[in-house]
Amino acid sequence: MTTPWRVYVRDAQLNRVGLIEDYTSLDMAIKFNDVSTFTLAMSGRNDWAQTYAQAGWGIQVYRGGSFITSGSWSKFGYQWDENTDEVTLSGEDDKDGNKRYITEVIGSNI
């Protein structure tokens, strides 16, 4: 049995906007006591991809009901050719200079 990952998009005010169910990949480099990074990829045909790609917006990641990380994206990418139509959103987690999370996780209903 695999433990499901849940990826939520959040706005610049840290309000949860919705669940991202159709991402194609999520690469994370989770670091203890340091700033972690992530890259989320989804189809460029995704109706929400352009809506999500706003400055200050980001993701909240959970696995099996447990909080993993939260962060805003700082890089937006788009690749299109005869074989690919993909949007990528990359960024760092919400840790301050002291490597503590700046915000508490919003909501507990996952």
N, C-alpha and C positions, 0 to 999 in steps of 0.2 A: 504494500500500500504506500503510495506516495503522498507526501504532505503538500497540499496546494499552496502556491504563491498567490498573493493578492497584491495588485499594483493599483493604487488610487492616484488620480490626478488631484492636485490642490492648487488653488489660486494664490495670488500674491499676498492675500490676507490670511493664508493658511487654512482657508475653508475647503473642506473636501468637496470636489465637484462631481466626481464619478469614478466608477471602476473601469479600468482599462483591461478588457478581456482579450483583445485581438492583437496584442503586440507580438512581434515575430521573435524578438530576443531581448533579454535584459542581462547586461554584463555589469557586475558590481565588484569592486575591490574594497571589501570591508576591512577596515583597519582598527585595531584596538588602540585607543588613546591617541588617535591621529585622524586626519581628515580622510574620509572615504570618498570614492568616486563611483559614478554609474553612467551607463549609456543604454538608453531605451530605443529600440527600433520598431517601427510599425510601417505598414503599407502606406504609400503615398495616396492611395485611394481611400484611406480611412477618412470618413466624414469629419472626425474630430481632430485630426492631426494638426491642421492649421490653427484651430481654436486653442489647443494645448500649447502650441509653440509661442508663448507670450513671455516676455521678460518678467521675472519674479515668480512665475508658476513653477510647479515641480511635482514630485511624486512622494508618496508614502508607501513603503513596502512592508508587507506582513507575510509570515509563513506559519501555517498551522495556528493562526490566531495570535501569534506573538509578533510584536513590533521588531523590525529589522533595521530600517533606516528611513530617513526623510531628507529631502534636499531639493533645491531649486536648480533648474538647468541654466547653463551659461553659454552653451553652444548648440546651434541648430544646423542640421545638415539635410540635404536633399540630393538623392542620386536617382537619375532617370536615364535609362537607355533602353535598347530593345529587350533586355533581359531583366531589368531592375526598375522598381518604382518604390523607393523607400525613404522614409523620414527618420532621422536620428536626433535624439535629444540627449545631451550629456551635461553633467554637472557634478557638484560636490554636495556632501551632506550638510546638515544644519548644525555644525559644531562651531563654537566660537574659538577664539585664540587659545583658550584654556582646554580645548578639546572636549567641551561639555556641550550637550545639545542645548541650543538656544531656546527651543520651544518644547512644550510637552506635546505628546501625541494627542491629536484632536479626535475625540470620540473613541468609543470602545466597541462599537458594533461593527464587526468585520465580516 
